[in-house]
Amino acid sequence: MALIDDLADKLAQDVLAAQPELDDDRFYEKVARSIGALSPTMQEAFMTSIRLRLAELRGRAFLEASLKARREGGSGPEAPKERQELGGH
């Protein structure tokens, strides 16, 4: 359903933008609990958007650090281990 995805993604963007001002890097979890009380479907769409956006931020930071290291003649950061290697599923 496009409406849920659109609403959830917009909320995720706004929450991630507000977190520094709120000085709470896990504020999205509180918002997710608030959403889940009324709509588990919306909650899951919101959390999916949050996870995607956080992953994109982490990937972008890794890319930028790698490029910076290369341009400055150093070695880039080591890539994180795969989830399975870390004991994940």
C-alpha positions in Angstrom: 0.0 0.0 0.0 1.7 3.2 -1.2 0.0 5.5 1.4 1.5 3.6 4.3 4.9 3.5 2.7 4.8 7.2 1.9 3.6 8.2 5.4 6.0 5.9 7.1 9.0 7.2 5.1 8.2 10.8 5.6 7.8 10.2 9.3 11.1 8.3 9.3 12.9 11.2 7.6 11.5 13.7 10.1 12.3 11.5 13.1 15.9 11.0 12.0 16.3 14.7 11.4 14.9 15.5 14.8 17.1 13.0 16.8 20.1 15.3 17.1 18.0 18.1 18.5 16.4 15.7 20.9 19.8 14.3 21.8 18.4 10.8 21.5 19.8 8.6 18.8 17.2 5.9 19.6 14.2 8.2 19.6 12.8 6.3 16.6 12.1 3.3 18.9 9.8 5.5 21.0 8.0 6.7 17.9 7.7 3.1 16.6 6.1 2.0 19.9 3.7 4.9 19.7 2.7 3.9 16.1 2.4 0.2 17.0 -0.3 0.9 19.5 -2.6 1.9 16.6 -1.2 0.3 13.5 1.3 -2.6 13.5 1.4 -2.3 9.7 2.4 1.3 9.9 4.9 0.5 12.6 6.6 -2.1 10.4 6.7 0.2 7.4 8.2 3.0 9.6 10.9 0.6 11.0 11.7 -0.6 7.5 12.2 2.9 6.4 14.3 3.7 9.5 16.5 0.6 8.9 17.0 1.5 5.2 17.9 5.1 5.9 20.3 4.2 8.7 21.9 1.6 6.5 22.3 4.1 3.7 23.9 6.6 6.2 26.3 4.0 7.4 27.2 2.9 3.8 27.7 6.5 2.7 30.0 7.2 5.7 32.0 4.2 4.8 32.3 5.3 1.2 33.3 8.8 2.2 35.9 7.5 4.7 37.3 5.1 2.0 37.6 7.9 -0.6 39.2 10.3 1.9 41.8 7.7 2.9 42.6 6.9 -0.8 42.9 10.6 -1.7 45.2 11.2 1.3 47.4 8.1 0.5 46.2 6.0 3.4 44.4 2.8 3.7 40.6 2.9 4.0 38.6 1.6 6.9 38.1 -2.1 7.1 34.7 -3.3 6.0 32.5 -4.7 8.7 32.2 -8.4 9.0 29.2 -10.1 7.5 26.2 -10.6 9.8 26.6 -14.3 9.8 30.3 -14.0 10.9 29.2 -11.8 13.8 26.8 -14.5 15.0 23.7 -13.1 13.3 21.3 -15.0 11.1 
